[in-house]
């Protein structure tokens, strides 16, 4: 396990995947883990936004880069063969 990455590196990695289909795994505490699929819609200086379509309802969820750094959120992108690749992690 390497040293933790800086928030700026995590943000730079996410910039490359704006518009890509991703899977999000978020730890909400007390054994509540949320998994959603959506599109990385946009990134901002302190947050990134994911557009999620669930049950024909479109919603947007946002997380901070610090959530990725503290491993509260894990992000995976799908490649052309629909295999998952981890794109944002505190240790890479």
MARVEXKE-285795 format. One record per residue: residue number from 0; x, y, z of N, C-alpha, C in turn. Coordinates in pm, 1 decimal, padded with zeros to 6 digits, always signed. Example, Ala and Ser with C-alpha at 12.3 -4.5 7.8 and 13.67 -1.06 7.14 Angstrom:
BEGIN
pt pos = 0, nX = +01319.0, nY = -00569.0, nZ = +00780.0, caX = +01230.0, caY = -00450.0, caZ = +00780.0, cX = +01320.0, cY = -00330.0, cZ = +00780.0
pt pos = 1, nX = +01285.0, nY = -00225.0, nZ = +00708.0, caX = +01367.0, caY = -00106.0, caZ = +00714.0, cX = +01290.0, cY = +00003.0, cZ = +00787.0
This chain:
BEGIN
pt pos = 0, nX = +00084.7, nY = -00116.2, nZ = +00000.0, caX = +00000.0, caY = +00000.0, caZ = +00000.0, cX = +00089.9, cY = +00123.4, cZ = +00000.0
pt pos = 1, nX = +00069.6, nY = +00212.9, nZ = -00096.1, caX = +00151.5, caY = +00332.5, caZ = -00107.8, cX = +00098.5, cY = +00445.2, cZ = -00020.4
pt pos = 2, nX = +00162.9, nY = +00557.6, nZ = -00033.7, caX = +00118.3, caY = +00673.4, caZ = +00043.0, cX = -00007.2, cY = +00732.1, cZ = -00021.3
pt pos = 3, nX = -00091.9, nY = +00797.1, nZ = +00057.4, caX = -00214.8, caY = +00855.2, caZ = +00002.9, cX = -00185.0, cY = +00962.2, cZ = -00101.9
pt pos = 4, nX = -00270.7, nY = +00969.3, nZ = -00200.4, caX = -00255.7, caY = +01065.9, caZ = -00307.6, cX = -00315.1, cY = +01199.5, cZ = -00266.2
pt pos = 5, nX = -00270.4, nY = +01303.4, nZ = -00330.5, caX = -00322.5, caY = +01437.2, caZ = -00302.9, cX = -00456.9, cY = +01455.7, cZ = -00372.2
pt pos = 6, nX = -00536.9, nY = +01545.1, nZ = -00318.3, caX = -00668.2, caY = +01574.4, caZ = -00375.4, cX = -00654.2, cY = +01623.5, cZ = -00519.1
pt pos = 7, nX = -00551.7, nY = +01700.9, nZ = -00548.5, caX = -00532.6, caY = +01752.3, caZ = -00684.8, cX = -00510.1, cY = +01638.8, cZ = -00784.9
pt pos = 8, nX = -00442.2, nY = +01532.9, nZ = -00743.9, caX = -00421.4, caY = +01418.2, caZ = -00832.3, cX = -00551.7, cY = +01344.0, cZ = -00857.9
pt pos = 9, nX = -00634.3, nY = +01330.3, nZ = -00756.4, caX = -00764.3, caY = +01264.1, caZ = -00772.2, cX = -00851.5, cY = +01344.9, cZ = -00867.8
pt pos = 10, nX = -00852.4, nY = +01476.4, nZ = -00851.0, caX = -00930.3, caY = +01563.4, caZ = -00939.2, cX = -00881.1, cY = +01552.2, cZ = -01083.1
pt pos = 11, nX = -00750.5, nY = +01549.6, nZ = -01103.1, caX = -00693.0, caY = +01539.3, caZ = -01237.0, cX = -00733.1, cY = +01407.3, cZ = -01302.3
pt pos = 12, nX = -00734.6, nY = +01300.0, nZ = -01225.5, caX = -00777.2, caY = +01170.4, caZ = -01279.8, cX = -00923.5, cY = +01174.0, cZ = -01322.4
pt pos = 13, nX = -01008.3, nY = +01238.1, nZ = -01244.2, caX = -01150.7, caY = +01243.6, caZ = -01276.0, cX = -01178.7, cY = +01331.2, cZ = -01398.0
pt pos = 14, nX = -01098.2, nY = +01433.6, nZ = -01421.6, caX = -01118.9, caY = +01521.1, caZ = -01537.5, cX = -01119.1, cY = +01441.9, cZ = -01667.6
pt pos = 15, nX = -01037.9, nY = +01340.0, nZ = -01676.0, caX = -01026.4, caY = +01259.1, caZ = -01796.6, cX = -01155.0, cY = +01180.9, cZ = -01824.9
pt pos = 16, nX = -01232.9, nY = +01148.0, nZ = -01723.2, caX = -01349.4, caY = +01061.1, caZ = -01738.9, cX = -01483.5, cY = +01134.3, cZ = -01736.1
pt pos = 17, nX = -01484.6, nY = +01266.5, nZ = -01747.8, caX = -01611.1, caY = +01340.5, caZ = -01752.9, cX = -01690.3, cY = +01292.3, cZ = -01874.4
pt pos = 18, nX = -01816.5, nY = +01256.4, nZ = -01852.7, caX = -01902.2, caY = +01204.7, caZ = -01958.6, cX = -01902.5, cY = +01053.8, cZ = -01968.5
pt pos = 19, nX = -01821.0, nY = +00986.1, nZ = -01889.9, caX = -01812.2, caY = +00839.7, caZ = -01893.7, cX = -01910.6, cY = +00775.8, cZ = -01796.5
pt pos = 20, nX = -01952.3, nY = +00653.3, nZ = -01830.6, caX = -02038.5, caY = +00575.3, caZ = -01742.4, cX = -01952.5, cY = +00521.2, cZ = -01629.3
pt pos = 21, nX = -01998.4, nY = +00542.3, nZ = -01506.0, caX = -01922.3, caY = +00497.3, caZ = -01390.3, cX = -02012.1, cY = +00428.6, cZ = -01289.4
pt pos = 22, nX = -01948.7, nY = +00356.0, nZ = -01199.3, caX = -02018.5, caY = +00295.3, caZ = -01085.8, cX = -01960.4, cY = +00356.9, cZ = -00960.2
pt pos = 23, nX = -02048.4, nY = +00392.0, nZ = -00869.6, caX = -02012.1, caY = +00459.4, caZ = -00745.4, cX = -02043.8, cY = +00367.6, cZ = -00628.5
pt pos = 24, nX = -01951.1, nY = +00358.0, nZ = -00536.2, caX = -01973.1, caY = +00280.8, caZ = -00413.9, cX = -01942.0, cY = +00374.1, cZ = -00297.4
pt pos = 25, nX = -02044.4, nY = +00409.2, nZ = -00219.9, caX = -02028.3, caY = +00506.4, caZ = -00111.5, cX = -02064.5, cY = +00443.7, cZ = +00022.0
pt pos = 26, nX = -01979.5, nY = +00464.5, nZ = +00119.4, caX = -02003.2, caY = +00417.3, caZ = +00255.1, cX = -02071.4, cY = +00529.4, cZ = +00332.0
pt pos = 27, nX = -02196.0, nY = +00508.0, nZ = +00371.9, caX = -02274.2, caY = +00608.7, caZ = +00442.4, cX = -02274.8, cY = +00589.1, cZ = +00593.0
pt pos = 28, nX = -02193.8, nY = +00497.8, nZ = +00643.7, caX = -02186.1, caY = +00474.9, caZ = +00787.7, cX = -02289.9, cY = +00374.7, cZ = +00835.7
pt pos = 29, nX = -02264.1, nY = +00317.4, nZ = +00950.5, caX = -02354.8, caY = +00219.7, caZ = +01011.7, cX = -02399.3, cY = +00111.2, cZ = +00915.3
pt pos = 30, nX = -02302.1, nY = +00054.4, nZ = +00846.7, caX = -02324.9, caY = -00056.9, caZ = +00754.3, cX = -02417.4, cY = -00023.5, cZ = +00639.0
pt pos = 31, nX = -02425.1, nY = +00102.2, nZ = +00600.0, caX = -02505.0, caY = +00142.9, caZ = +00484.3, cX = -02409.6, cY = +00174.7, cZ = +00369.9
pt pos = 32, nX = -02405.6, nY = +00087.6, nZ = +00272.7, caX = -02322.1, caY = +00107.8, caZ = +00155.2, cX = -02414.2, cY = +00123.5, cZ = +00035.2
pt pos = 33, nX = -02395.8, nY = +00232.5, nZ = -00037.0, caX = -02478.9, caY = +00264.6, caZ = -00152.5, cX = -02397.8, cY = +00239.9, cZ = -00278.5
pt pos = 34, nX = -02456.8, nY = +00168.2, nZ = -00373.0, caX = -02394.4, caY = +00148.2, caZ = -00502.9, cX = -02488.7, cY = +00200.3, cZ = -00609.3
pt pos = 35, nX = -02436.6, nY = +00287.6, nZ = -00696.7, caX = -02516.6, caY = +00346.2, caZ = -00803.1, cX = -02434.8, cY = +00350.4, cZ = -00930.5
pt pos = 36, nX = -02505.4, nY = +00347.9, nZ = -01042.7, caX = -02441.9, caY = +00365.1, caZ = -01172.8, cX = -02493.5, cY = +00493.3, cZ = -01232.6
pt pos = 37, nX = -02405.6, nY = +00563.4, nZ = -01300.5, caX = -02444.1, caY = +00688.6, caZ = -01362.3, cX = -02334.3, cY = +00739.8, cZ = -01452.9
pt pos = 38, nX = -02342.3, nY = +00869.0, nZ = -01481.2, caX = -02246.2, caY = +00934.3, caZ = -01568.3, cX = -02178.5, cY = +01045.1, cZ = -01489.1
pt pos = 39, nX = -02046.6, nY = +01050.4, nZ = -01496.9, caX = -01972.9, caY = +01159.3, caZ = -01433.9, cX = -02002.8, cY = +01284.5, cZ = -01515.1
pt pos = 40, nX = -02089.3, nY = +01368.6, nZ = -01460.5, caX = -02141.7, caY = +01481.8, caZ = -01536.4, cX = -02045.9, cY = +01600.1, cZ = -01539.7
pt pos = 41, nX = -01994.2, nY = +01639.4, nZ = -01424.8, caX = -01905.6, caY = +01755.3, caZ = -01422.4, cX = -01820.2, cY = +01753.5, cZ = -01296.8
pt pos = 42, nX = -01713.0, nY = +01830.0, nZ = -01303.6, caX = -01626.4, caY = +01845.7, caZ = -01187.8, cX = -01611.2, cY = +01993.9, cZ = -01158.9
pt pos = 43, nX = -01596.6, nY = +02025.2, nZ = -01034.1, caX = -01581.1, caY = +02161.9, caZ = -00986.5, cX = -01459.2, cY = +02165.9, cZ = -00894.8
pt pos = 44, nX = -01418.9, nY = +02284.0, nZ = -00851.5, caX = -01299.2, caY = +02292.0, caZ = -00767.3, cX = -01303.6, cY = +02205.0, cZ = -00641.1
pt pos = 45, nX = -01420.8, nY = +02187.8, nZ = -00579.9, caX = -01428.1, caY = +02112.0, caZ = -00454.7, cX = -01514.9, cY = +01987.2, cZ = -00459.6
pt pos = 46, nX = -01596.6, nY = +01971.0, nZ = -00564.2, caX = -01688.0, caY = +01857.0, caZ = -00573.9, cX = -01691.7, cY = +01802.9, cZ = -00715.8
pt pos = 47, nX = -01745.7, nY = +01681.7, nZ = -00730.0, caX = -01778.4, caY = +01626.8, caZ = -00860.7, cX = -01922.7, cY = +01579.8, cZ = -00856.3
pt pos = 48, nX = -01989.8, nY = +01583.5, nZ = -00972.5, caX = -02133.0, caY = +01554.8, caZ = -00981.1, cX = -02154.8, cY = +01433.5, cZ = -01070.9
pt pos = 49, nX = -02238.9, nY = +01341.7, nZ = -01022.8, caX = -02274.3, caY = +01222.1, caZ = -01097.8, cX = -02423.8, cY = +01224.3, cZ = -01123.9
pt pos = 50, nX = -02462.0, nY = +01206.1, nZ = -01251.7, caX = -02603.2, caY = +01200.9, caZ = -01288.3, cX = -02646.3, cY = +01055.2, cZ = -01286.1
pt pos = 51, nX = -02748.2, nY = +01025.4, nZ = -01205.9, caX = -02796.0, caY = +00888.6, caZ = -01184.7, cX = -02940.4, cY = +00878.8, cZ = -01232.3
pt pos = 52, nX = -02970.8, nY = +00773.8, nZ = -01309.4, caX = -03108.3, caY = +00743.9, caZ = -01350.2, cX = -03151.8, cY = +00618.1, cZ = -01277.9
pt pos = 53, nX = -03241.1, nY = +00633.4, nZ = -01181.8, caX = -03295.8, caY = +00518.9, caZ = -01109.1, cX = -03447.2, cY = +00521.6, cZ = -01119.8
pt pos = 54, nX = -03500.6, nY = +00410.0, nZ = -01163.8, caX = -03646.2, caY = +00397.2, caZ = -01175.9, cX = -03707.7, cY = +00514.5, cZ = -01251.1
pt pos = 55, nX = -03645.2, nY = +00550.6, nZ = -01363.1, caX = -03691.6, caY = +00658.2, caZ = -01452.0, cX = -03690.3, cY = +00795.4, cZ = -01385.6
pt pos = 56, nX = -03617.4, nY = +00808.9, nZ = -01277.0, caX = -03602.6, caY = +00938.2, caZ = -01209.9, cX = -03457.2, cY = +00980.1, cZ = -01222.4
pt pos = 57, nX = -03437.1, nY = +01097.1, nZ = -01278.3, caX = -03301.2, caY = +01147.6, caZ = -01294.5, cX = -03266.1, cY = +01233.8, cZ = -01173.6
pt pos = 58, nX = -03154.0, nY = +01202.7, nZ = -01112.8, caX = -03108.5, caY = +01283.2, caZ = -00999.7, cX = -02958.7, cY = +01302.5, cZ = -01009.6
pt pos = 59, nX = -02910.4, nY = +01401.6, nZ = -00940.6, caX = -02767.8, caY = +01428.7, caZ = -00937.0, cX = -02719.0, cY = +01417.8, cZ = -00793.6
pt pos = 60, nX = -02607.2, nY = +01350.1, nZ = -00777.8, caX = -02545.4, caY = +01338.6, caZ = -00646.4, cX = -02405.8, cY = +01397.6, cZ = -00656.5
pt pos = 61, nX = -02362.4, nY = +01460.2, nZ = -00549.5, caX = -02229.0, caY = +01520.3, caZ = -00550.9, cX = -02148.9, cY = +01471.0, cZ = -00431.3
pt pos = 62, nX = -02020.1, nY = +01460.7, nZ = -00452.9, caX = -01926.3, caY = +01418.8, caZ = -00349.4, cX = -01802.2, cY = +01505.8, cZ = -00359.6
pt pos = 63, nX = -01727.0, nY = +01511.1, nZ = -00254.0, caX = -01603.3, caY = +01587.7, caZ = -00254.8, cX = -01486.1, cY = +01495.7, cZ = -00287.9
pt pos = 64, nX = -01377.1, nY = +01555.9, nZ = -00328.0, caX = -01256.5, caY = +01478.0, caZ = -00354.6, cX = -01201.8, cY = +01420.4, cZ = -00224.3
pt pos = 65, nX = -01229.8, nY = +01486.5, nZ = -00114.4, caX = -01188.0, caY = +01435.3, caZ = +00016.4, cX = -01260.3, cY = +01304.9, cZ = +00049.5
pt pos = 66, nX = -01383.5, nY = +01287.3, nZ = -00000.6, caX = -01454.7, caY = +01159.9, caZ = +00018.3, cX = -01378.2, cY = +01045.5, cZ = -00046.2
pt pos = 67, nX = -01319.1, nY = +01071.5, nZ = -00160.1, caX = -01238.4, caY = +00969.8, caZ = -00227.9, cX = -01109.1, cY = +00947.7, cZ = -00150.1
pt pos = 68, nX = -01048.5, nY = +01055.3, nZ = -00105.3, caX = -00923.0, caY = +01046.3, caZ = -00031.0, cX = -00939.4, cY = +00965.4, cZ = +00097.4
pt pos = 69, nX = -01050.9, nY = +00982.2, nZ = +00165.7, caX = -01075.9, caY = +00910.8, caZ = +00291.5, cX = -01140.8, cY = +00774.3, cZ = +00268.9
pt pos = 70, nX = -01155.0, nY = +00735.0, nZ = +00143.7, caX = -01212.1, caY = +00606.0, caZ = +00102.9, cX = -01358.0, cY = +00590.2, cZ = +00142.3
pt pos = 71, nX = -01428.7, nY = +00700.7, nZ = +00157.6, caX = -01573.0, caY = +00696.0, caZ = +00178.0, cX = -01642.4, cY = +00664.2, cZ = +00045.9
pt pos = 72, nX = -01580.6, nY = +00704.9, nZ = -00064.9, caX = -01635.0, caY = +00684.0, caZ = -00198.8, cX = -01529.8, cY = +00614.9, cZ = -00285.1
pt pos = 73, nX = -01574.2, nY = +00514.1, nZ = -00360.1, caX = -01489.9, caY = +00448.5, caZ = -00459.6, cX = -01558.4, cY = +00463.8, cZ = -00594.1
pt pos = 74, nX = -01481.0, nY = +00493.0, nZ = -00697.1, caX = -01535.2, caY = +00511.5, caZ = -00831.3, cX = -01470.7, cY = +00413.5, cZ = -00927.7
pt pos = 75, nX = -01554.1, nY = +00356.6, nZ = -01016.4, caX = -01508.7, caY = +00262.0, caZ = -01117.8, cX = -01565.8, cY = +00306.4, cZ = -01251.7
pt pos = 76, nX = -01486.4, nY = +00297.8, nZ = -01357.7, caX = -01533.2, caY = +00331.0, caZ = -01492.2, cX = -01541.6, cY = +00201.8, cZ = -01572.2
pt pos = 77, nX = -01632.6, nY = +00199.3, nZ = -01670.2, caX = -01647.1, caY = +00082.6, caZ = -01757.1, cX = -01564.6, cY = +00103.8, cZ = -01883.1
pt pos = 78, nX = -01486.8, nY = +00002.3, nZ = -01922.9, caX = -01413.8, caY = +00012.4, caZ = -02048.6, cX = -01501.2, cY = -00040.1, cZ = -02162.4
pt pos = 79, nX = -01444.1, nY = -00055.5, nZ = -02280.0, caX = -01523.3, caY = -00094.7, caZ = -02397.6, cX = -01580.1, cY = -00235.8, cZ = -02387.9
pt pos = 80, nX = -01519.5, nY = -00321.5, nZ = -02307.0, caX = -01570.8, caY = -00457.4, caZ = -02289.0, cX = -01657.7, cY = -00467.8, cZ = -02163.3
pt pos = 81, nX = -01700.7, nY = -00355.7, nZ = -02110.1, caX = -01783.0, caY = -00347.5, caZ = -01988.8, cX = -01715.0, cY = -00407.8, cZ = -01866.7
pt pos = 82, nX = -01582.9, nY = -00404.6, nZ = -01865.8, caX = -01508.0, caY = -00444.1, caZ = -01746.7, cX = -01484.5, cY = -00318.8, cZ = -01663.3
pt pos = 83, nX = -01484.1, nY = -00335.0, nZ = -01532.3, caX = -01466.8, caY = -00220.3, caZ = -01443.9, cX = -01319.7, cY = -00193.3, cZ = -01418.5
pt pos = 84, nX = -01286.1, nY = -00064.5, nZ = -01416.6, caX = -01152.1, caY = -00019.9, caZ = -01383.6, cX = -01165.5, cY = +00085.0, cZ = -01274.8
pt pos = 85, nX = -01094.0, nY = +00068.7, nZ = -01164.8, caX = -01098.9, caY = +00166.9, caZ = -01056.5, cX = -01030.3, cY = +00294.3, cZ = -01104.6
pt pos = 86, nX = -01100.8, nY = +00407.1, nZ = -01098.3, caX = -01041.8, caY = +00531.3, caZ = -01147.0, cX = -01002.5, cY = +00626.2, cZ = -01036.2
pt pos = 87, nX = -01066.7, nY = +00616.8, nZ = -00924.6, caX = -01034.5, caY = +00710.8, caZ = -00817.3, cX = -01026.2, cY = +00634.4, cZ = -00686.9
pt pos = 88, nX = -00911.8, nY = +00643.4, nZ = -00627.0, caX = -00887.3, caY = +00575.6, caZ = -00501.9, cX = -00780.2, cY = +00652.4, cZ = -00428.7
pt pos = 89, nX = -00781.1, nY = +00644.8, nZ = -00299.1, caX = -00681.1, caY = +00717.2, caZ = -00220.3, cX = -00542.5, cY = +00660.2, cZ = -00243.8
pt pos = 90, nX = -00532.5, nY = +00531.0, nZ = -00261.8, caX = -00402.7, caY = +00465.0, caZ = -00285.3, cX = -00404.9, cY = +00400.3, cZ = -00421.4
pt pos = 91, nX = -00319.1, nY = +00449.0, nZ = -00512.3, caX = -00313.4, caY = +00389.1, caZ = -00645.0, cX = -00174.3, cY = +00380.0, cZ = -00691.1
